[in-house]
Amino acid sequence: MTRPEPTPGQGPVVAVVVAYDRRELLLEGLRALAAQTRRPDVVVVVDNASTDGSADAVRAWAGTSPGPVVDLVRLERNTGGAGGFAVGLARAVRRHRAGAVWLMDDDTVPTPTALQTSLEAMAATGSVLVASRVVWTDGRDHPMNTPRERPRASAAERAAAAAAGCVPVRSASFVALLLDAGAVREEGLPQAAFFLWNDDFEYTTRLLRTRRGVTCAASVVEHRTRVFGASDADPGERFAWEVRNKVWTFTRSRSLGGADTVRYGGATLLRWGRTVARSQRRGVLLRGLADGLRQGTGAPRPTAEVLAPGLPADVLADVIAVEDAAGRETGAVQRPDPAGQPPVDPAVGPAVDPAVDLAGQLPPFSVLLPVWARDDVAQLRRAVASVTAEQTLPPAELVVVRDGPVPTALQVELNVLRHDPPGGVPVVVVELPANVGLARALEEGLLRCTHDVVARMDADDVSLPHRFAAQLPLIAAGADLVGAGLLEIGADEDDVLGRRVPPVGRARIDRAARFQDPFNHPTVVYRRSAVAAAGGYRDLPLMEDYWLFARMILRGARCENLAEPLVKYRVGAQPGEGSYARRGGLALWVSELRLQRHLLGDGFTTPAQFTRNVALRGGYRFLPEGVRTAGYRWFTRYRPGPS
């Protein structure tokens, strides 16, 4: 079966320009952004406490220009390029819910097709990063902004890149750099403690350690620096920052593996030697070398902690939210009160207020519901109503997959749904001629879903009215997979038999996944592209969801859970029926063993975890049903979220 290919992140394209005391060059760059054949939807200008009237000039230009919406973020102090890009990225991915972010300095002027060409290259190569070709004012390639090619790129990766006119890279500069916002949400922000120099090297190597990036020769920008030269030109007192930040990158960051550290570390030592040898102020550089090595022995402070002093509350909230979601330390920061945050101050266009109702800003989504011969007509009708007419945030469509022939009464109900959709939500019925099992049925359904965001639902469960209103904001904020708690019910939906609370927080989800499925499958909302990137559903009876979610976690998907129960899950009122009856027996033990072998083979679990899981989870399959039920309910009982 052909699966949908993953696509660049859904959402607007947001350009981020970091500015400091280069007003006229900044305005030239803004005019070039407005003249793009594919304009950015929003331009975030981070003014790093300029003293030359840059902020006023941006406001004046934005008020008269027909170009994109401009969101001006004025900082009280100069946070350097590292801090400015961290603020701009946080603003783009959280406040503007970007799908892609285009970074550039205030002395960068893109040619008219630069953004469109980069977006096309990103889509064609499946890359999370596209670096433009950077030239100086005379058209020569600028040595300051030459990306480093990926040294061990496979022949297939090189061929795919070459077909799109690109070359695989291992690192790039922040001068005209297009990023997939999903990767930003997974990795967090640049290290603001770097201030200047090597922040882009550390950040892009971090993004590209397990992902693909390319440089695209057809996407051209002009970097209007005062002089033509590389980064080993005489840096003066700033050499201490170069040394400190490289030491931090090689010793404190997880951006480089052992071979990369040796390769780039050796090149760095050679460049330092060359820089000192050519300098007319060797004493200054040698003192900078010693100072940088001394500073590099300590750890860089977390980005949120570095930026917090004097940062507007709404801007700090964006930074903290992105770092929290990526599981990165925020340090000793006084977290702002969300209720007291002012709205975004765009230079033109409507204000973006974090306190407003998000319904109009959430992505459209599909609901995917499989049905088969043993499903009950009344329960199906109830399930459909609960995810359509009763939802405070209804879906854009309902896709029902009929997994093989069904009894006449059930077929009649499907026909009614198709021609008289509940709540006005369009219903698509996919009729498979034979029963193919849940995994293949869901794959067929995903192919028919119109939207990238898809919510799962079973034909005998009941979603609470606010389910999607609770989950979709997390998807809009960048999550790839969002689950929730559930209530176990019997034949009567008001007969609550138990409650399952999933692990909450990225670290707890990751830890729990090595022993148990951290998500309640009927509650999940996910991005179809993230599911496809992990290989989609694969046949493994009653284990297909766990195997999929493990592969999504392994590939770096951003996963979230809500502890709150949002679905009533029917387990059966009597022994011998329902989900607990299906959890035991030889067939389930065989599936369990197959699952654990897959998890071990994928590198998701260690041999010790494999042994533990086979012993405990496998042994569980042979316990009497009553013991299995009591044990499972105890294990998934209410647990508090992360402190």
C-alpha positions, 0 to 999 in steps of 0.5 A: 500500500502506498502511504502518504509522504511526510510534508513540510510542517503545516502552517504559515511561513514566518520570516524572522529578522534580527536587527541591531543598529542597521536601519537602512539595511534592515529596510532594504531587507524588508522591502526584499521580503515584500517583493518575494514571489512567495511572500512570507505570511508574517515577518517577525522583526526582533529589534535588539535594543537598537539606538538608530531608530530602527524600531520606528522605521519598521513601524513606519514602513509596515504602516505604508507597505502592502507587504506581509504582516509585521510583528515587531518585538522590541527588546530592552537590551541587546541579547546578541544574535543568539538571543535574538534568533531564540526570541524570534523562533519562539515567537514564530512557532508558538505565537504565529504557529509557523509551519516553516521559519525563514531566518536572516540577519538585518544585512541580508537582502534576498533575491525575489525567488529565494523563499519560493525556491527554498520551500520547493527544495524543502518539499522535494528533499524532505529536509528540515533545513534549507540554506540559501546560497549567500553571495557578497555585493559583487556576486562572489560566494560569501566565505562567512556563510558557506554551509558544511557538507555532510561528510557521510551522506549516503549515495541515495541522500546525495542523489535525492538532493542533487535531483532538486539542485541541492547538496546535503549539509551538516551545518549552516549559518542563520543568514537566510536559513529555512527551517521546518517548524516541527524540528524547532519544536522538537529541539527547542531554541538556540543557546542564547548564552552564546550571544555571538558566534557559533550559535548557528553552528551549534543549533544547526548541527543539533537539528541535523544530527538525526535529520536531513538538511540541504543547501540550495544553489538556486535560492540566492541572498546577498549578505551586505557585510562591510568587508568580504571575508571569512570568520577567521579574519582578525576578530579582536576581543571577540575571539574569546566568544569564538573559543568559549562557544566552540568549547561549549559546542564540543563538550556541552551540546548533544549536537555532534557525535564522536566522529564529528567532534574529532573532525570539526574540533581538528578544523577549529584548532587549525583555524584558530592557529591560522587566525592568531598567526595572521593577526596584527594583535596576537596578544589580544587573541592569545588573551581571548583564547585563554579567557574563552577556554576558562569560560568554556569550562563552565556550562552555558546557562539555559536560554530562558534564564539568559533572556529573562531579565527585562524580557516582556512577559509575553515574549518570555512566555513564548520562550519558556513554552518552546523550551518546555515542550522540547524538554530543555532546562529553563533554569531559575526563571520567574514564570509570567502569569498568562492572564497578565500577558499583553497582546502581541504588538504587530506593527500592522495588522490585527493583534495576536492575543494569546488570551483570545479563543483559539477556535478560529486559529486551529487547524482543520482535522478529520476523524477516522473511525473504523467499523466491522461486522461485530459492531453495534448499530446503536453504539455506532450512532452514539459514537458518531454523534459524540464526535460530530454534532456534540463537539464544541469544536467539530471536525471538518470531516468524518472518515468511516472505514468499513472493514469488510462486509457488515450486517444489513442493519449496519450497512443501512446506518452507514448509508444514512450517515453518508447522506444525512451527516450529523451536525453538518459534518461531511461523512466519507465511507470507505468500503473495503471488500474484505476484512483486512484487520485494524492496521490495514483498515486505518491505513486505508482510512488515512489515505482518504483523510483530507487533512494532515491532523486526524483524530482517532475514534472507535465505533463503540466509544463516546467522546466527551463534548470538549475533547477536540477543543482540549486536544487541538491547541496542543497540535496547533502548538506543534505536537505530532501526537496528543493522547488523553485519559479515558473512562472505562464503561460497561454497556451503559455509558453512565456505568463507569468501571474505571479510569486510565490516566496516561503518563503526562510530560515528554520525559514521562512518556518517553520513559513509560514507553519502554514498558507500556503503551503510553497512549490510549489509542481511541483518544489520540489526535495525530499528524498524518505526516508524522504517522507516515514518517514512522512507517504507518500502522503495521499488522500486529494484532492488538499491538499495532498502536503501541508499535506505531507510537514507539516508532514515532517516539524513536523518530523524534515525534513530539508527543503529549498527553492530557491526564483528563479523561476525554473518551468513554471507552467500552470494556464490556460489562461481563467477564469473557467479553470486551477488551480485557477478555481480548488481552489474554491467551496464547495469541496475545502472547505471540503478538507480545513476543513479536512486538518486543522483538520489533522494539528491540530490533528497532533500538527502542528497548535494550536487551535488559528491557526486552527480557523484563517486558517478555517476562512481565508483559508476556506472563500477564497474558496467561493470568485469569481475566479477573486478575488481569483486569484488576492488575491493569486497572491498578497500573493505569490508575490515577497518577498525578502529572509532573510536578 
